[in-house]
Amino acid sequence: PDVRDVAVGDTVYGLTAFSRDGGAAEYVAVPAADLAPKPRSLDHSSAATVPLSALTAWQALFDHARLALGQRVLIHGAAGGVGSFAVQLARWRGAHVIGTASARNGDFVRKLGVDDVVDHGTTPFETVVRDVDVVLDTVGGTVTERSWSVLRRNGLLVTIVRPPSPEWAAGRAATGVFFIVEPRRAQLNELSRLIDAGTIRPIVEAVLPLNRAREAYERGIRDHPRGKLVLTVVDEQ
Ligand SMILES: NC(=O)c1ccc[n+]([C@@H]2O[C@H](COP(=O)([O-])OP(=O)(O)OC[C@H]3O[C@@H](n4cnc5c(N)ncnc54)[C@H](OP(=O)(O)O)[C@@H]3O)[C@@H](O)[C@H]2O)c1
């Protein structure tokens, strides 16, 4: 009752609220208002990689940072789940994209849209990057605090790992913000449009069955996969 935007049998995708369990399961209950039509060009496995990571990238760059054409953005973890979408969205917006990645991911992130790649294994980013309008930190640890020095005056540090420490933020001419991604149907609709137009694409490192969920999570932490690992609950074939 009272659900008008989706009908029984529609093929949809969506983000379950960050504060609750329920994603790695055969069934999950979500508010209908959070669902959007799945991108037509993607199978279910690829579509599953979009809502959490791409909504996080979208909200970081566009809701919080208001990234604009010609601005300079530094994306930490450019090859990761959030980073790989953020690179493509920043490029689409017309920003100059700087990205940190390990050496093995250099060419990969360049192809995604990074203009300047910093190999975090050999080069401390703060020795080669300066005057950026926006930093998107998907890595955390010392990366968060080290990022202040590369921001221009009135720049913005957006972190999704943990809030920037108030001591480091104090007295800066730049601002820091931490946020938790929210389900947003309108943004998912826009992401579906960009995906179906071929403007952005999800990166799927591997697809594993739900009964190998433990292995998938361990692999995600240990191996730093490119983009996302997907758990499937039914065989699509
Ligand atoms: N606040 C929110 O709403 C929200 C939403 C989604 C995710 N998150 C959090 O955000 C973080 C990232 O998520 P994710 O799914 O994008 O993770 P991920 O796929 O594991 O990506 C992290 C990437 O960071 C790179 N990396 C590791 N150490 C690095 C370093 N020192 N410098 C630069 N890059 C480094 C790795 O790539 P290389 O191999 O190239 O180094 C890896 O691909 C997680 O902590 C997650 O829990 C928060």
The ligand as an ORCA input file, in Angstrom:
! r2SCAN-3c Opt
* xyz 0 1
  N      31.423      6.724      5.542
  C      30.788      6.011      4.623
  O      29.619      6.239      4.335
  C      31.511      4.896      3.909
  C      30.934      4.332      2.752
  C      31.658      3.333      2.073
  C      32.912      2.917      2.561
  N      33.402      3.486      3.705
  C      34.730      3.106      4.209
  O      35.668      3.661      3.296
  C      36.827      2.859      3.221
  C      37.122      2.514      1.781
  O      36.102      1.675      1.266
  P      36.328      0.940     -0.119
  O      35.177      0.031     -0.305
  O      36.609      1.941     -1.192
  O      37.654      0.092      0.236
  P      38.645     -0.665     -0.718
  O      37.915     -1.113     -1.935
  O      39.342     -1.658      0.115
  O      39.628      0.490     -1.198
  C      40.658      0.998     -0.453
  C      41.825      1.218     -1.416
  O      42.800      1.929     -0.725
  C      44.037      1.673     -1.323
  N      45.091      1.910     -0.326
  C      45.479      1.144      0.703
  N      46.435      1.777      1.424
  C      46.630      2.987      0.824
  C      47.468      4.108      1.084
  N      48.315      4.140      2.113
  N      47.375      5.182      0.267
  C      46.513      5.193     -0.766
  N      45.708      4.154     -1.074
  C      45.766      3.070     -0.277
  C      43.979      0.266     -1.875
  O      44.442      0.286     -3.214
  P      45.986      0.052     -3.618
  O      46.209     -1.447     -3.669
  O      46.099      0.714     -4.942
  O      46.800      0.685     -2.539
  C      42.486     -0.059     -1.876
  O      42.029     -0.371     -3.179
  C      36.554      1.650      4.144
  O      37.139      1.931      5.396
  C      35.042      1.627      4.244
  O      34.601      1.029      5.445
  C      32.739      4.455      4.380
*
